[in-house]
Amino acid sequence: MTGNDIHIGKLQLKEDNGLYTVTALVDGAPLWFESADHPLRIAPEAIAGTLLLPAMLKGRNLVFEDPLCPVWLENARQIMDFHHDWWGWSPVEIRSSHQEQPVRHEGNKTALCFSGGVDSFHSITTYPEPIDYIVTVHGYDIRLSDAAGGKHALDNIREVADTYNVKHIAFRTNLRDHHLAGRRYHYSFEGALAAIGYLLADVKAHIISSDYSRDAIQRYHIKTGSHWYTGPLRSSADIKIIHFGEAFTRDEKLRQIAHIPLLRTHLRICQENLGSDFNLGGQYLNCGKCCKCMRTLIPLLQTTGLDEFKCFANKEHIDDCINEIETSADYACITYEGFIAIGVSPVLERSIRALIWRSRFLNKRPWLGRKGKKILARLFMSWRDLKQRLSGE
């Protein structure tokens, strides 16, 4: 072991009045997962999966006191090769104890990571085999410090579980607050989602919903999020990680499930709760103004209408909300073009076309940097506002 290695101590499992906690000392700081809803187990592959890409990014080898599954290790090498081809990050060495044999696990349940978003609602509705558990993690897309927001989201998801007659399991974790494991989460969250399946005491198969279609990943070279190729490689000899839903775009999924009554009160797609100016712990699950909300509200408007949707803080003046979005990714621009093809009001069409134009103009100029793109986008938006005032629109 060298001074630059990331050392992972033996995992510890504690049960205290029904609260199960798995902890490991990672690079000198504790990384923990806990649940009061279901027994947990010691699974070093769970921690290893969360650290794989952060370790590559830092160029530091991983050293485990616990033994790791040989199948998982071989799969991890393939994942690292894949991300080396994407980003140029060098694979790291993974060493673990050879004095012990990995503990064999014999589960028989199927779990689904469930955030309440379009992808997970589509999975619970269309997955072809029975699902036993839906699992939500406070500390991933809801900040661990946001206790009220976490409770609000979890209470909604428990109602979903009751409707579908499955067990809901809530986790808490400090992963995103950990100085190493939480690094560049938007690159590595697939490993974080897979970790939950490993930690549940009786799970054999763990489903991660696709966030992009296979076609979109290939066409637009999307390099973040969960991936149809790397997702199954998160598996071990005992746990099967299933990547589901990649045959459809998010917009196609939403149109397939828009009629489900639960969506009107329980759909949660907004990420603005990670900022300081949106209170997830309040009445609403979604701000109704950000880009992701727009890409949800518009197809809902085109299919079922918005009157019965109670989970958005805003459903009005969608054209004005579009005008306030500085830029969107190229794949999102394709989605917006699809909305226009289906049909929107003339006012909304003008706003969408303006967003597409400035996004593509700025996306072709990466040398501007984030700050430069932001400044130029605001200039474009100010010029648009001036033209509209002068023309009396």
Rosetta blueprint (number, residue, H / E / L):
1 M L
2 T L
3 G L
4 N L
5 D L
6 I E
7 H E
8 I E
9 G L
10 K L
11 L L
12 Q E
13 L E
14 K E
15 E E
16 D E
17 N L
18 G L
19 L E
20 Y E
21 T E
22 V E
23 T E
24 A E
25 L E
26 V E
27 D L
28 G L
29 A E
30 P E
31 L E
32 W E
33 F E
34 E E
35 S E
36 A L
37 D L
38 H L
39 P L
40 L E
41 R L
42 I L
43 A L
44 P H
45 E H
46 A H
47 I H
48 A H
49 G H
50 T H
51 L H
52 L H
53 L H
54 P H
55 A H
56 M H
57 L H
58 K H
59 G L
60 R L
61 N L
62 L E
63 V E
64 F E
65 E L
66 D L
67 P L
68 L L
69 C L
70 P H
71 V H
72 W H
73 L H
74 E H
75 N H
76 A H
77 R H
78 Q H
79 I H
80 M H
81 D H
82 F H
83 H H
84 H H
85 D H
86 W H
87 W H
88 G L
89 W L
90 S L
91 P L
92 V L
93 E L
94 I E
95 R E
96 S L
97 S L
98 H L
99 Q L
100 E L
101 Q L
102 P L
103 V L
104 R L
105 H L
106 E L
107 G L
108 N L
109 K E
110 T E
111 A E
112 L E
113 C E
114 F L
115 S L
116 G L
117 G L
118 V H
119 D H
120 S H
121 F H
122 H H
123 S H
124 I H
125 T H
126 T H
127 Y L
128 P L
129 E L
130 P L
131 I L
132 D L
133 Y E
134 I E
135 V E
136 T E
137 V E
138 H E
139 G L
140 Y L
141 D L
142 I L
143 R L
144 L L
145 S L
146 D L
147 A H
148 A H
149 G H
150 G H
151 K H
152 H H
153 A H
154 L H
155 D H
156 N H
157 I H
158 R H
159 E H
160 V H
161 A H
162 D H
163 T H
164 Y H
165 N L
166 V L
167 K E
168 H E
169 I E
170 A E
171 F E
172 R E
173 T E
174 N L
175 L H
176 R H
177 D H
178 H L
179 H L
180 L L
181 A L
182 G L
183 R L
184 R L
185 Y H
186 H H
187 Y H
188 S H
189 F H
190 E H
191 G H
192 A H
193 L H
194 A H
195 A H
196 I H
197 G H
198 Y H
199 L H
200 L E
201 A L
202 D L
203 V E
204 K E
205 A E
206 H E
207 I E
208 I E
209 S E
210 S L
211 D L
212 Y L
213 S L
214 R H
215 D H
216 A H
217 I H
218 Q H
219 R H
220 Y H
221 H L
222 I L
223 K L
224 T L
225 G L
226 S L
227 H L
228 W L
229 Y L
230 T L
231 G L
232 P H
233 L H
234 R H
235 S L
236 S L
237 A L
238 D L
239 I L
240 K E
241 I E
242 I E
243 H E
244 F E
245 G L
246 E L
247 A L
248 F L
249 T L
250 R H
251 D H
252 E H
253 K H
254 L H
255 R H
256 Q H
257 I H
258 A L
259 H L
260 I L
261 P L
262 L L
263 L H
264 R H
265 T H
266 H H
267 L L
268 R L
269 I L
270 C L
271 Q L
272 E H
273 N H
274 L H
275 G L
276 S L
277 D L
278 F L
279 N L
280 L L
281 G L
282 G L
283 Q L
284 Y L
285 L L
286 N E
287 C L
288 G L
289 K L
290 C L
291 C H
292 K H
293 C H
294 M H
295 R H
296 T H
297 L H
298 I H
299 P H
300 L H
301 L H
302 Q H
303 T H
304 T L
305 G L
306 L L
307 D L
308 E L
309 F L
310 K L
311 C L
312 F E
313 A L
314 N L
315 K L
316 E L
317 H L
318 I H
319 D H
320 D H
321 C H
322 I H
323 N H
324 E L
325 I L
326 E L
327 T L
328 S L
329 A L
330 D H
331 Y H
332 A H
333 C H
334 I H
335 T H
336 Y H
337 E H
338 G H
339 F H
340 I H
341 A H
342 I H
343 G L
344 V L
345 S L
346 P H
347 V H
348 L H
349 E H
350 R H
351 S H
352 I H
353 R H
354 A H
355 L H
356 I H
357 W H
358 R H
359 S H
360 R H
361 F H
362 L H
363 N H
364 K L
365 R L
366 P H
367 W H
368 L H
369 G H
370 R H
371 K H
372 G H
373 K H
374 K H
375 I H
376 L H
377 A H
378 R H
379 L H
380 F H
381 M H
382 S H
383 W H
384 R H
385 D H
386 L H
387 K H
388 Q H
389 R H
390 L H
391 S H
392 G L
393 E L
